[in-house]
Amino acid sequence: MDTTCRYSAKDFFRGSSVAAAPLLLARRQCDGGFEFALSCDFRIAEDGDYLIGLPEARLGLLPGAGGTQRLPRTIGTPAALMHIIMGDPVNPREAERKGLVHETVSGKALDRAMEIAQRLSSYPPESVAYIKRLVRNATETPLAQGLALERNLFLKLCISEPALARMRAYEEEHITSPSRSIVVQARSASHD
């Protein structure tokens, strides 16, 4: 018996959407692959001659791995309904225009995803996790409650060691830098 696959597709897709660290997908995607991409925080596509989308309706099916739930949250209900019911996949540039992917690159999508991942890995994980939490819950949380939580988490981060160290370094590097000084030019009293 093969025991290498320990998670069902349901567990895999659920886990990717609740991970604290940002998730990136950089590959060609259609059907279940695109549904997985929708569970990721960032979607990078390579430009090319292939299609991205959810063609299940054309087969008498429906997207069965989260597409009907995640696509409306990504591009809005009317656009998602049109895309899913019509079942017409689109090329990568059109997918970017419609908001199905964040970027389409002419080179390797994996290279761009690695650039993003490298940059994000330099950020304190607690702040990234809080940002994800706040943004993901923004539309389902009353505004006053969301603003209060944002303020509380902001204040919590303000006194954290990683943030204090970064703010000190930023202040030393940028605020005292001569290139950041304000130069006021005297105006002449005469009006030409």
RODO-2510 file (C-alpha; in nm, 4 decimals, decimal comma):
residues 192
     n   res          X          Y          Z
     1     m     0,0000     0,0000     0,0000
     2     d     0,1324     0,3455    -0,0963
     3     t     0,1558     0,5735     0,2064
     4     t     0,3347     0,8656     0,0434
     5     c     0,0122     1,0652    -0,0014
     6     r    -0,1040     1,1515     0,3489
     7     y    -0,3436     1,4364     0,2795
     8     s    -0,6621     1,4471     0,0792
     9     a    -0,7096     1,7226    -0,1787
    10     k    -0,9533     1,8865     0,0639
    11     d    -0,6875     1,9025     0,3384
    12     f    -0,4245     2,0259     0,0947
    13     f    -0,6423     2,3094    -0,0383
    14     r    -0,7653     2,4071     0,3101
    15     g    -0,4137     2,4105     0,4485
    16     s    -0,2826     2,6362     0,1767
    17     s    -0,5477     2,8995     0,2422
    18     v    -0,4873     2,9195     0,6170
    19     a    -0,1073     2,9162     0,6182
    20     a     0,0461     3,2143     0,7960
    21     a     0,3238     3,2514     0,5393
    22     p     0,2298     3,3817     0,1933
    23     l     0,1904     3,1085    -0,0641
    24     l     0,2890     3,1519    -0,4262
    25     l     0,2017     2,9453    -0,7272
    26     a     0,4031     2,9832    -1,0417
    27     r     0,3048     2,7384    -1,3107
    28     r     0,0639     2,6577    -1,5873
    29     q    -0,2806     2,5897    -1,4519
    30     c    -0,6255     2,4718    -1,5579
    31     d    -0,8982     2,2734    -1,3799
    32     g    -0,7780     2,1507    -1,0382
    33     g    -0,4418     2,3214    -1,0831
    34     f    -0,6110     2,6581    -1,1192
    35     e    -0,8331     2,5847    -0,8207
    36     f    -0,5191     2,5190    -0,6176
    37     a    -0,3744     2,8447    -0,7490
    38     l    -0,6809     3,0290    -0,6186
    39     s    -0,5966     2,9125    -0,2674
    40     c    -0,2557     3,0788    -0,2905
    41     d    -0,1807     3,4367    -0,1901
    42     f     0,0066     3,5208    -0,5097
    43     r    -0,0405     3,3723    -0,8546
    44     i     0,2344     3,4202    -1,1142
    45     a     0,1875     3,2885    -1,4668
    46     e     0,4355     3,2454    -1,7488
    47     d     0,3351     3,4045    -2,0748
    48     g     0,2729     3,1360    -2,3307
    49     d     0,0356     2,9409    -2,5474
    50     y    -0,1757     2,7668    -2,2832
    51     l    -0,5002     2,8312    -2,1003
    52     i    -0,5984     2,9133    -1,7431
    53     g    -0,9469     2,8618    -1,6100
    54     l    -1,2313     2,6402    -1,5014
    55     p    -1,3807     2,4535    -1,8007
    56     e    -1,5842     2,2029    -1,5930
    57     a    -1,9283     2,3432    -1,6877
    58     r    -1,8612     2,2526    -2,0513
    59     l    -1,8223     1,8915    -1,9359
    60     g    -2,1436     1,8912    -1,7337
    61     l    -1,9505     1,9281    -1,4088
    62     l    -1,8639     2,2062    -1,1684
    63     p    -1,5308     2,3034    -1,0170
    64     g    -1,4956     2,0608    -0,7279
    65     a    -1,1851     2,1784    -0,5459
    66     g    -1,2859     2,5247    -0,4290
    67     g    -1,3273     2,7150    -0,7540
    68     t    -1,6891     2,8155    -0,6902
    69     q    -1,5930     2,9516    -0,3492
    70     r    -1,2526     3,1097    -0,4120
    71     l    -1,2994     3,2680    -0,7545
    72     p    -1,5864     3,4970    -0,6379
    73     r    -1,3680     3,6113    -0,3493
    74     t    -1,0892     3,6813    -0,5977
    75     i    -1,2645     3,8610    -0,8848
    76     g    -1,6141     3,9265    -0,7511
    77     t    -1,9356     3,7295    -0,7837
    78     p    -2,0602     3,8526    -1,1254
    79     a    -1,7255     3,7988    -1,2994
    80     a    -1,6765     3,4601    -1,1315
    81     l    -2,0242     3,3434    -1,2279
    82     m    -1,9631     3,4403    -1,5902
    83     h    -1,6211     3,2727    -1,5978
    84     i    -1,7365     2,9497    -1,4314
    85     i    -2,0649     2,9078    -1,6203
    86     m    -1,9168     2,9902    -1,9610
    87     g    -1,6255     2,7547    -1,8943
    88     d    -1,3953     2,9384    -2,1331
    89     p    -1,0315     2,9270    -2,0188
    90     v    -0,8185     3,2282    -2,1103
    91     n    -0,4545     3,2851    -2,2004
    92     p    -0,2154     3,4104    -1,9293
    93     r    -0,2281     3,7798    -2,0296
    94     e    -0,6092     3,7763    -2,0286
    95     a    -0,6028     3,5938    -1,6945
    96     e    -0,3931     3,8759    -1,5520
    97     r    -0,6254     4,1402    -1,6971
    98     k    -0,9247     3,9652    -1,5395
    99     g    -0,7537     3,9256    -1,2020
   100     l    -0,7189     3,5467    -1,2161
   101     v    -0,3422     3,5808    -1,1736
   102     h    -0,1454     3,8699    -1,0273
   103     e     0,1350     3,8821    -1,2818
   104     t     0,2248     3,7293    -1,6138
   105     v     0,5966     3,7194    -1,6827
   106     s     0,7772     3,6649    -2,0087
   107     g     1,0504     3,4626    -1,8386
   108     k     1,0184     3,1836    -1,5872
   109     a     0,7290     3,2280    -1,3430
   110     l     0,9248     3,0334    -1,0842
   111     d     1,2066     3,2901    -1,0977
   112     r     0,9617     3,5731    -1,0260
   113     a     0,7944     3,3719    -0,7504
   114     m     1,1345     3,3111    -0,5924
   115     e     1,2089     3,6869    -0,6030
   116     i     0,8834     3,7552    -0,4190
   117     a     0,9394     3,4712    -0,1739
   118     q     1,2931     3,5888    -0,1014
   119     r     1,1712     3,9420    -0,0327
   120     l     0,8855     3,8259     0,1889
   121     s     1,1105     3,5870     0,3803
   122     s     1,3100     3,8889     0,4976
   123     y     1,0003     4,0325     0,6715
   124     p     0,9177     3,9391     1,0306
   125     p     0,6731     3,6469     1,0055
   126     e     0,4428     3,7819     1,2761
   127     s     0,3659     4,0996     1,0816
   128     v     0,3038     3,9057     0,7598
   129     a     0,0704     3,6664     0,9436
   130     y    -0,1233     3,9574     1,0948
   131     i    -0,1539     4,1286     0,7568
   132     k    -0,2899     3,8105     0,6007
   133     r    -0,5353     3,7658     0,8870
   134     l    -0,6640     4,1234     0,8680
   135     v    -0,6935     4,1386     0,4898
   136     r    -0,8603     3,7966     0,4586
   137     n    -1,1210     3,8874     0,7209
   138     a    -1,1723     4,2497     0,6118
   139     t    -1,4912     4,1981     0,4117
   140     e    -1,6509     3,9683     0,6690
   141     t    -1,5708     4,1781     0,9778
   142     p    -1,7640     4,4923     1,0733
   143     l    -1,5474     4,7968     0,9971
   144     a    -1,5243     4,9186     1,3569
   145     q    -1,4205     4,5729     1,4759
   146     g    -1,1646     4,5367     1,1956
   147     l    -1,0150     4,8789     1,2697
   148     a    -0,9928     4,7980     1,6408
   149     l    -0,8169     4,4684     1,5711
   150     e    -0,5821     4,6388     1,3253
   151     r    -0,4943     4,9041     1,5850
   152     n    -0,4345     4,6405     1,8547
   153     l    -0,2128     4,4277     1,6329
   154     f    -0,0262     4,7372     1,5126
   155     l     0,0462     4,8401     1,8721
   156     k     0,1509     4,4841     1,9582
   157     l     0,3971     4,4840     1,6690
   158     c     0,5250     4,8332     1,7575
   159     i     0,6701     4,7009     2,0825
   160     s     0,8036     4,3748     1,9388
   161     e     1,1808     4,3379     1,9194
   162     p     1,1912     4,2728     1,5432
   163     a     0,9885     4,5875     1,4687
   164     l     1,1824     4,8037     1,7146
   165     a     1,5127     4,6899     1,5646
   166     r     1,3902     4,7570     1,2101
   167     m     1,2515     5,0999     1,3004
   168     r     1,5813     5,1974     1,4669
   169     a     1,7769     5,0813     1,1636
   170     y     1,5429     5,2682     0,9293
   171     e     1,5702     5,5850     1,1344
   172     e     1,9506     5,5686     1,1380
   173     e     1,9716     5,4961     0,7678
   174     h     1,7032     5,7264     0,6274
   175     i     1,6126     6,0050     0,8629
   176     t     1,9691     6,1198     0,9299
   177     s     2,0820     6,0713     0,5726
   178     p     2,1764     6,3989     0,3973
   179     s     1,9922     6,2749     0,0886
   180     r     1,6674     6,2824     0,2901
   181     s     1,7105     6,6429     0,4049
   182     i     1,4557     6,9018     0,3070
   183     v     1,5966     7,1889     0,1094
   184     v     1,3930     7,5073     0,1111
   185     q     1,4588     7,7439    -0,1725
   186     a     1,4062     8,1115    -0,1056
   187     r     1,1514     8,2752    -0,3325
   188     s     1,2271     8,6061    -0,4833
   189     a     1,0050     8,8933    -0,3716
   190     s     0,9511     9,0134    -0,7248
   191     h     0,6807     8,8648    -0,9416
   192     d     0,7982     8,8399    -1,3002
***
